[in-house]
Amino acid sequence: MNQVQKKMGLYLLFLLIGILLIPTLLSFARVEETKRDEENAKETGFSTNVLVYLYNKKQVIKIPLEKYVQGVVAAEMPANFHMEALKSQSLIARTYIVNRLIQDHLPDMDKWGEAAKHADVTDTVYHQAYLTDEQLRVKWGEHYKKNLDKINQAVKETAGQIITFQGKPIYAAFFSTSNGKTENSEEYFSKSYPYLRSVDSSWDRFSPKYMSQKVVARSDFIKQLGKMLNKSIAITTFSQEQIRVLGKTSGKRIAKLQIGNQTFTGREIREAFQLASSDFTLKMDRNRIIFTVYGYGHGVGLSQWGANIMAQRGKKMEEIILHYYQGVHISNTDNWKIALLVINRKQVNISQILVRF
């Protein structure tokens, strides 16, 4: 055997070893990486990050999921609420973001500009309000540590838990205060969700946000109605009798309202005049229109004040969630697996890796 043949033989031998060995090494590396992910998940709840677009700063930050949940709960619910209510909000915040993270595409981010296109969520109420640690220090001042410890406890006690319906995270809608009932989703939003049904929340009458009033000048009232219709409207002289409710929703909010010879939805009037909710009455008083409004928010899903009052009356987080979201399950996730699904951005049925209560 000449020198060339020997070199060729050694080359083929090394090539064969490489072909056999490299996949083994790669497989070992993947196993080690998975182990690290699993260990991180055990410590922190979810070993993944959330890309948050900070609207005022026009920038995207990357934060661990459970840290994000903490910032949402601190922004969305008063820290002096009952622990079971805070735990409910933690569960909702986590469910909401996991539902977004496992989607392949988030077209609603495009409207926020080029930088936001690469983010998962904004820090605005369009999604979920979120406050950074710096903002919380300003908001809470000397109560920062006490409040943060309480929020962290609520987040930690629900770590890894999400709300599911038929094996998938739900659209976890929530609002501040009901008018005594919550709303069917399709009667306010455009889509019907089987778990977002109208339920009793009569204890909300004890909320400080249960009733409010807003006064609008008659001329401004008519002008705003014209803007809504994109035309001048012939109701410059009209009486109380020309304001008529044509229908109400399952949640006792206004579905349709006639003003003069024009018809509006309760939601249109609420948004046009920035009312607290779409359950309202109108009263004419000389040159003023007086709105008396019941409830605060769209009325779909969990009532935050309702949850707090339920908690004060001895209800646990599980009871609160199962009351406001019909037919759902509170599920413990296999954390490292759900984290990998999030990373891969796969919209799949995750029922196989959920453990129901």
C-alpha positions as CSV (number, residue, x, y, z in Angstrom):
1,M,0.0,0.0,0.0
2,N,1.5,3.3,-1.1
3,Q,1.5,6.6,0.9
4,V,-1.5,8.0,-1.0
5,Q,-3.6,5.0,-0.3
6,K,-2.7,5.2,3.4
7,K,-3.7,8.8,3.6
8,M,-6.9,8.1,1.8
9,G,-7.7,5.2,4.2
10,L,-7.1,7.5,7.2
11,Y,-9.3,10.2,5.7
12,L,-12.1,7.7,5.1
13,L,-11.7,6.4,8.7
14,F,-11.9,9.9,10.2
15,L,-14.9,10.7,8.0
16,L,-16.7,7.6,9.1
17,I,-16.0,8.3,12.8
18,G,-17.2,11.9,12.2
19,I,-20.4,10.7,10.6
20,L,-21.1,8.4,13.5
21,L,-19.9,10.6,16.3
22,I,-21.2,14.1,15.4
23,P,-24.9,13.2,15.6
24,T,-24.2,11.6,19.0
25,L,-22.5,14.7,20.3
26,L,-25.3,16.9,19.0
27,S,-27.9,14.7,20.6
28,F,-26.0,14.9,23.9
29,A,-25.8,18.7,23.6
30,R,-29.5,18.9,23.0
31,V,-30.2,16.7,26.1
32,E,-27.9,18.9,28.2
33,E,-29.6,22.0,26.9
34,T,-33.0,20.5,27.7
35,K,-31.9,19.7,31.2
36,R,-30.7,23.2,31.7
37,D,-34.1,24.5,30.4
38,E,-35.9,22.2,32.8
39,E,-33.8,23.2,35.8
40,N,-34.3,26.9,35.0
41,A,-38.0,26.3,34.6
42,K,-38.2,24.6,38.0
43,E,-36.6,27.6,39.6
44,T,-38.5,30.4,37.8
45,G,-41.8,29.0,36.6
46,F,-41.1,29.4,32.8
47,S,-37.7,29.4,31.2
48,T,-38.7,31.9,28.5
49,N,-38.7,35.6,27.9
50,V,-41.3,38.2,26.8
51,L,-40.5,41.0,24.4
52,V,-42.3,44.0,25.6
53,Y,-42.7,47.2,23.5
54,L,-42.5,50.2,25.9
55,Y,-44.8,52.7,24.1
56,N,-43.4,55.9,25.7
57,K,-39.8,55.0,25.2
58,K,-40.4,53.5,21.8
59,Q,-38.2,50.5,22.6
60,V,-38.4,46.8,23.1
61,I,-37.1,45.1,26.3
62,K,-36.7,41.4,27.0
63,I,-37.8,40.1,30.4
64,P,-38.4,36.7,32.0
65,L,-42.1,35.6,31.8
66,E,-42.7,35.5,35.5
67,K,-41.1,39.0,35.9
68,Y,-43.5,40.2,33.2
69,V,-46.5,38.7,35.1
70,Q,-45.3,40.6,38.2
71,G,-45.2,43.9,36.3
72,V,-48.7,43.3,34.8
73,V,-50.3,42.5,38.1
74,A,-48.7,45.5,39.7
75,A,-50.0,47.7,36.9
76,E,-53.4,46.3,36.5
77,M,-54.6,45.7,40.1
78,P,-54.2,47.7,43.4
79,A,-51.6,46.1,45.7
80,N,-54.0,46.4,48.6
81,F,-56.4,44.0,47.1
82,H,-56.9,40.6,48.7
83,M,-54.3,38.0,48.0
84,E,-56.8,35.6,46.3
85,A,-57.8,38.5,44.0
86,L,-54.1,39.2,43.2
87,K,-53.5,35.5,42.5
88,S,-56.5,35.5,40.1
89,Q,-54.9,38.5,38.3
90,S,-51.6,36.7,38.2
91,L,-53.3,33.7,36.6
92,I,-55.0,35.9,34.0
93,A,-51.8,37.8,33.2
94,R,-49.9,34.6,32.6
95,T,-52.7,33.0,30.6
96,Y,-53.0,36.1,28.4
97,I,-49.3,36.3,27.5
98,V,-48.9,32.5,27.0
99,N,-51.8,32.6,24.6
100,R,-50.0,35.3,22.6
101,L,-46.5,33.7,22.8
102,I,-47.6,30.4,21.2
103,Q,-49.1,32.1,18.2
104,D,-47.1,32.1,14.9
105,H,-47.9,35.7,14.1
106,L,-49.1,38.8,16.0
107,P,-50.5,41.1,13.3
108,D,-51.8,43.6,15.9
109,M,-48.2,44.6,16.7
110,D,-47.7,46.2,13.2
111,K,-49.7,49.3,14.1
112,W,-47.2,50.3,16.8
113,G,-44.3,50.8,14.4
114,E,-41.3,49.0,13.1
115,A,-39.6,48.3,16.4
116,A,-42.8,46.9,17.9
117,K,-43.2,44.4,15.1
118,H,-40.5,42.2,16.7
119,A,-42.2,42.4,20.2
120,D,-44.8,40.1,21.7
121,V,-46.9,42.7,23.5
122,T,-47.1,46.4,24.4
123,D,-47.1,47.8,27.9
124,T,-50.4,49.6,27.2
125,V,-54.0,48.7,28.1
126,Y,-54.5,47.7,24.5
127,H,-52.9,44.4,25.7
128,Q,-52.1,44.4,29.4
129,A,-50.6,47.4,31.2
130,Y,-47.1,46.7,32.4
131,L,-44.8,48.7,34.7
132,T,-41.1,48.4,35.0
133,D,-39.3,48.2,38.3
134,E,-38.3,51.8,37.9
135,Q,-41.9,52.9,37.4
136,L,-43.1,50.8,40.4
137,R,-40.6,52.6,42.6
138,V,-42.0,55.9,41.6
139,K,-45.6,54.7,41.9
140,W,-45.3,53.1,45.3
141,G,-42.6,55.2,46.9
142,E,-42.0,54.2,50.5
143,H,-44.4,51.3,50.1
144,Y,-42.4,49.8,47.2
145,K,-40.9,46.8,49.1
146,K,-44.1,45.9,51.0
147,N,-46.2,46.0,47.8
148,L,-43.7,44.2,45.7
149,D,-43.4,41.4,48.2
150,K,-47.1,41.0,48.2
151,I,-47.3,40.9,44.4
152,N,-44.4,38.5,44.2
153,Q,-46.2,36.2,46.6
154,A,-49.3,36.1,44.4
155,V,-47.2,35.4,41.3
156,K,-45.1,32.7,43.0
157,E,-48.1,30.9,44.4
158,T,-49.6,30.6,40.9
159,A,-46.3,29.9,39.1
160,G,-46.8,27.7,36.1
161,Q,-50.6,27.9,36.1
162,I,-52.8,29.0,33.3
163,I,-56.5,28.9,32.4
164,T,-57.4,26.6,29.6
165,F,-60.5,25.6,27.6
166,Q,-60.5,22.4,25.6
167,G,-56.7,22.1,26.1
168,K,-55.7,25.7,25.0
169,P,-55.0,28.9,26.9
170,I,-58.1,31.1,26.9
171,Y,-58.5,34.8,25.9
172,A,-58.4,36.0,29.5
173,A,-60.5,39.2,29.3
174,F,-61.0,41.2,32.5
175,F,-62.2,44.7,33.5
176,S,-62.6,46.8,36.6
177,T,-66.2,46.8,37.9
178,S,-69.5,45.3,36.6
179,N,-73.0,46.8,36.7
180,G,-74.1,43.7,38.5
181,K,-73.6,41.2,35.7
182,T,-70.8,40.4,33.3
183,E,-71.3,40.4,29.5
184,N,-71.4,37.8,26.8
185,S,-68.3,38.4,24.7
186,E,-70.1,38.7,21.4
187,E,-72.3,41.5,22.8
188,Y,-69.3,43.8,23.2
189,F,-66.5,42.2,21.1
190,S,-66.9,40.8,17.6
191,K,-66.1,37.2,18.6
192,S,-68.0,34.7,20.7
193,Y,-66.0,32.8,23.3
194,P,-67.9,29.9,25.0
195,Y,-66.2,30.6,28.3
196,L,-66.9,34.3,28.3
197,R,-70.6,34.2,29.3
198,S,-72.7,36.6,31.3
199,V,-72.7,35.7,35.0
200,D,-73.9,37.4,38.2
201,S,-71.6,39.9,39.9
202,S,-74.1,41.8,42.0
203,W,-71.6,42.3,44.8
204,D,-69.8,44.9,42.5
205,R,-72.3,47.5,43.8
206,F,-69.9,47.8,46.8
207,S,-67.1,48.9,44.4
208,P,-66.2,52.7,44.5
209,K,-66.3,52.5,40.7
210,Y,-69.9,51.1,40.6
211,M,-71.5,54.4,39.7
212,S,-70.3,57.6,38.0
213,Q,-71.7,60.7,36.2
214,K,-70.5,62.7,33.3
215,V,-71.9,66.0,32.1
216,V,-71.7,67.1,28.5
217,A,-72.8,70.4,27.0
218,R,-75.7,70.0,24.7
219,S,-73.8,71.6,21.8
220,D,-70.8,69.3,22.3
221,F,-73.2,66.3,22.5
222,I,-74.7,67.0,19.2
223,K,-71.3,67.8,17.6
224,Q,-69.9,64.5,18.8
225,L,-72.8,62.5,17.4
226,G,-72.3,64.2,14.1
227,K,-68.6,63.2,14.1
228,M,-69.6,59.6,14.7
229,L,-71.9,59.6,11.7
230,N,-69.5,61.7,9.6
231,K,-72.3,64.2,8.8
232,S,-74.4,66.9,10.4
233,I,-77.5,65.5,12.1
234,A,-80.9,67.2,12.4
235,I,-81.4,67.0,16.2
236,T,-80.5,70.5,17.1
237,T,-83.9,70.7,18.9
238,F,-84.8,67.5,20.6
239,S,-86.4,66.5,23.9
240,Q,-86.0,63.8,26.5
241,E,-88.7,61.8,24.7
242,Q,-86.5,61.5,21.6
243,I,-83.9,59.5,23.5
244,R,-85.0,55.9,23.6
245,V,-83.3,52.6,24.5
246,L,-84.1,50.1,21.8
247,G,-82.5,47.0,23.4
248,K,-80.2,45.7,26.1
249,T,-77.6,43.0,26.2
250,S,-77.6,39.9,28.4
251,G,-75.4,41.9,30.9
252,K,-78.1,44.7,31.1
253,R,-76.0,47.1,29.1
254,I,-77.3,49.2,26.3
255,A,-77.3,47.3,23.0
256,K,-79.0,50.0,20.8
257,L,-80.1,53.5,21.5
258,Q,-82.2,55.9,19.4
259,I,-81.4,59.6,19.6
260,G,-83.6,61.8,17.4
261,N,-83.8,59.9,14.1
262,Q,-80.4,58.2,14.5
263,T,-79.5,54.8,16.0
264,F,-76.3,54.0,17.9
265,T,-74.9,51.1,19.8
266,G,-74.2,51.4,23.5
267,R,-70.5,50.8,22.8
268,E,-70.4,53.7,20.2
269,I,-71.9,56.1,22.7
270,R,-69.5,54.9,25.5
271,E,-66.4,55.3,23.4
272,A,-67.5,58.7,21.9
273,F,-68.1,60.3,25.3
274,Q,-65.5,58.3,27.2
275,L,-68.0,56.8,29.6
276,A,-67.0,54.2,32.2
277,S,-69.3,51.6,30.7
278,S,-72.1,51.0,28.2
279,D,-74.7,50.8,31.0
280,F,-75.9,54.4,31.3
281,T,-78.9,56.7,31.3
282,L,-79.2,60.1,29.7
283,K,-81.0,63.0,31.1
284,M,-81.5,66.4,29.6
285,D,-81.0,69.4,32.0
286,R,-81.4,72.7,30.2
287,N,-78.3,72.9,28.0
288,R,-76.6,69.8,29.4
289,I,-76.7,66.1,28.9
290,I,-76.1,64.2,32.2
291,F,-74.9,60.6,31.9
292,T,-75.3,58.3,34.9
293,V,-73.1,55.3,34.3
294,Y,-73.0,51.9,36.1
295,G,-69.9,49.8,36.2
296,Y,-66.4,50.5,34.8
297,G,-65.0,48.7,31.8
298,H,-66.3,46.6,28.9
299,G,-67.9,44.0,31.2
300,V,-66.4,40.8,29.6
301,G,-64.6,38.2,31.7
302,L,-63.4,38.7,35.3
303,S,-64.5,41.8,37.3
304,Q,-61.5,42.9,39.3
305,W,-63.5,44.5,42.1
306,G,-65.9,41.6,42.0
307,A,-62.9,39.2,42.5
308,N,-61.7,41.3,45.4
309,I,-65.0,41.3,47.1
310,M,-65.4,37.6,46.5
311,A,-62.0,37.1,48.1
312,Q,-62.9,39.2,51.1
313,R,-65.9,37.0,51.6
314,G,-63.7,33.9,51.7
315,K,-63.6,32.7,48.1
316,K,-60.4,31.2,46.9
317,M,-58.6,32.0,43.6
318,E,-59.9,28.8,42.0
319,E,-63.5,29.6,42.9
320,I,-63.2,33.2,41.5
321,I,-61.7,32.0,38.2
322,L,-64.3,29.3,37.7
323,H,-67.1,31.7,38.4
324,Y,-66.1,34.4,35.8
325,Y,-64.8,32.0,33.1
326,Q,-67.3,29.2,32.4
327,G,-66.2,25.6,31.7
328,V,-62.5,26.3,32.0
329,H,-59.8,24.4,33.9
330,I,-56.9,25.8,35.9
331,S,-54.0,23.9,34.6
332,N,-50.5,23.2,35.9
333,T,-48.1,23.2,33.0
334,D,-45.1,21.0,32.5
335,N,-43.0,24.2,32.6
336,W,-40.0,23.3,30.5
337,K,-42.2,21.8,27.7
338,I,-44.5,24.8,27.5
339,A,-41.4,27.0,27.5
340,L,-40.0,25.1,24.5
341,L,-43.4,25.5,22.7
342,V,-43.3,29.2,23.4
343,I,-39.8,29.4,22.0
344,N,-40.8,27.5,18.8
345,R,-43.9,29.8,18.5
346,K,-46.2,26.8,17.7
347,Q,-50.0,27.1,18.0
348,V,-50.8,23.5,19.2
349,N,-53.2,21.8,21.5
350,I,-51.2,21.6,24.7
351,S,-53.7,19.4,26.6
352,Q,-51.2,16.6,26.7
353,I,-48.8,18.5,28.9
354,L,-51.4,20.0,31.2
355,V,-52.4,18.6,34.6
356,R,-55.9,19.7,35.6
357,F,-57.0,20.4,39.2
